[in-house]
Amino acid sequence: AVASCGTALTEEQVDVIAKYTKHIVIAYDGDSAGKNATMKAIDIILPKGLSVSVVSLANKEDPDSYLKQYGAEEFQKKVTSAYGFVEFYHSFWTEAGKLSAPQDFAIAIRDLITKTLSIPDILSHHFFFKQIAQLFSVDVSLVEQEAILVKESQKEQEDFRKKYSQTTTVVGSETIKTSTEKKLPTTSEIATTITEEIGEEVTIPHSEEVNLLRIALISK
């Protein structure tokens, strides 16, 4: 067992852990702070190529209190039955009532697709796509089609970042790269611009939509 000693899990810590195991079981507190820390940890662990599971604890429980009340054997059962990251997110969003609206439902699926695509092992993607499809009661082909759109969006964003992160100037025989001064608009600036153009107040609900709108606005 490894404790991050009250601090958020870091990439450096995961790199060290990866020398000893390829699977991490997260057992943080069951309250909202613990769940938020779990989500941040998942986002660090998956791109490192490690698999991750999450021990489910009740709201007012933490690993220490659970061990004291129920003992090591019961805690080991919790570890053995730990959620995969797709199951964890689905359970969390369901309990929070965040899957009732169609828009939230779609955003949740896209979010899990994005997390899956961050995993270096491409062959494992289909396994997680099937999990997403099963838990959200949609056809796996729809999940795979959405994954293609997400990858295309990610490529557009990456190309955009490369284009606007620096400019190249050739002076004589030297090539000089300088940072561009053109900044990406913030979410609030995007919302303000659209509100002014259509005369109706809007909100920007999804990170991918934000990035696509930034591309459109800065290209105007």
N, C-alpha and C positions, 0 to 999 in steps of 0.2 A: 504494500500500500504506500502511496505517495501523497503527502499533504502539501498544498500550495501555501500553507501557513497564513491564511487570511488575506492573501493578495490574489489578484486575478491571474489566471493561468496565462503564461506567456509562450511565445513561439520558442524561445530558448529552452524553456522547461520541457516542452513537447519534444524538441530535438534530442534532449538528454534521455527522456523516457523511451524514445524510439530506438535507442541503442539496446534496450533490454526487452522490449515487447512491441508487437504490432497491433495490439488491441488495448484500448483504454476504457475503463468503466468509471463513469463520473458519478460520484455520490456526494452531491452538495445538499445544502439545507432544502427543505420542502417548501419554503416560503417564496414570495415573488422575487426577492433578491437572489436566492439560490437558483431559481429557474432562469433568471436573466444571466447569471454567471455561467450556467450550463449552456445556454444558447451561444454566448460569446466563446466558450471553450470549444464547442462543436465547430464553429467557424474557423477556429485555429487548427483543430485536429484533422479535419477532413482533407484539406489541401496537402497535408503532410503525408498522405497515403496510409494513414492508420485507420482502423475501424474503431467505432465508438458505440458504447452502450450507456444508458442512463438508468440509475437506480431510482425507482419511484418512491418518494416519501411523502407522507401527509403534510399539510400546510405548516403545522407547528412542530414537526419533527426534524431532527438533524441526525447524522450518523451516530454521534455520541449518545444522544438520548435514546435512540432506537436500540443500540447495543446494550445499554444499561437496563432498559425495560424488558427487551425480548431475548437478549443473548446473541452470541456469535453465530449459532446455528441458524437462527431465524434470519439474521442479517445476510448470511451466506445464501440463503434461499432468495432473498431480494436481489442479490448480485447475479445469481444464476438466471433469474427471470427478468433481468434488466431490459428496458426498451431499446430497440434500435433508434437511430436518430429520427427516422421517418415516423415511427410510432410515437416517439416522445412529442414531436411537434404536433401531430394530429391530436393526441390526447390533451396537450396544453391548450391548443386553439379551441377544441371542443368544450373543455371546461370553462374557458373564458368567454364562450358564446360568440366566437369570431368566425364561425363558419356558416352562419345563418343567412347572410346576404350573399347573393350571387357574385357580386364584385369581390367580397372578402374571400369567398370560396376559390375564385380564380387566382387571386393574388397569392393565397396560401400554396396552391399547386405550383405556381411559377417559382415561388420562393424555394420550395423543396427541389424543384428541377434544377435551379441555379446551384443549390448546395451540392446536389448529386454531380453536376458537371464540374465542380471544383475538385472532385476525387480523381487523382491521376490514373487509376486503373480503369480504363475505358470499358473493359469487359464487365465490370461490376455495375455499370450504369443501368443496364437492362433489368437487373435484379431489383434495383431500387425503384425504377420506373414501374415495375409490376406491383411493388408494395404500395406506391402512391396510388396507382389505379385501383387497387383492391380497397384501400382504406377510404378513398374518396368516391368509390363506386362509379368510376368512369372507365371507359375502354382504354387499354394500355396504348393503343395506336394513337389516341388523342394526346396522351402524355408525350409520346415520342415525337409527334408532330410539333407540339409546343416546344419541346426541347430543341428542335431544329431552329425554330424562330428565336429562342433565347440565345442560342449560339451565334446566330446571324447578328442579333442585337449586340452581343458582347464584342463581336468582331468589329462592328461599326463604331462602337464606343472606343475600342482600343485604337483603331485607325484614326479616329478623331483626336484622341489624346496625343498620339504621336505627331499628328499634323500640327496641333496647336501648342504642344509643349516646347517646341523649339523651332527656330528658323535657321537655315544654313546659308552662309554668305562666303563666297570664294573671293579671297583677296590675294592676287598674285598666285603663288603656288600653295597658299595655306587655305584650309577650310575652317571657318569659324562658326561655331554653333552658339546661338544666343537664345535666351528664353523669350517667348513672345509676351507682349504686354496685354494681349487680349484675354480677358478673364471670362470664365464660365459664369453664367448668371446663376444666382441662388434660387432655391425653390420658391421663396417669397417673391423674388423678382419675376420669375416665370409666371406665377399666378397673377401678379399685378399687371404684367404686359397683356396677358390673355383677357383679363377683366376689362382693361381699357379698350381692347379691340372689339370685344363682343358686347360690352355694356352690361355684363352680368358677372357676379362674383363667382369664382371657381376655386376649387382646391385641387392639389396634385397628390393623389393617393399612393402612387407606386413608384419605386426607385427607378425601374427601367423606363417608365413613361417620362420621368424627370429627365433622364439622360437623353432620351430621344428629342424631347422638347428643347433641351439646351442646344443640341446640334442644330435644330431648326432655327432657333432664335439667333445664335451667334453667326449663322451663315447668311442671315438677312442683310 
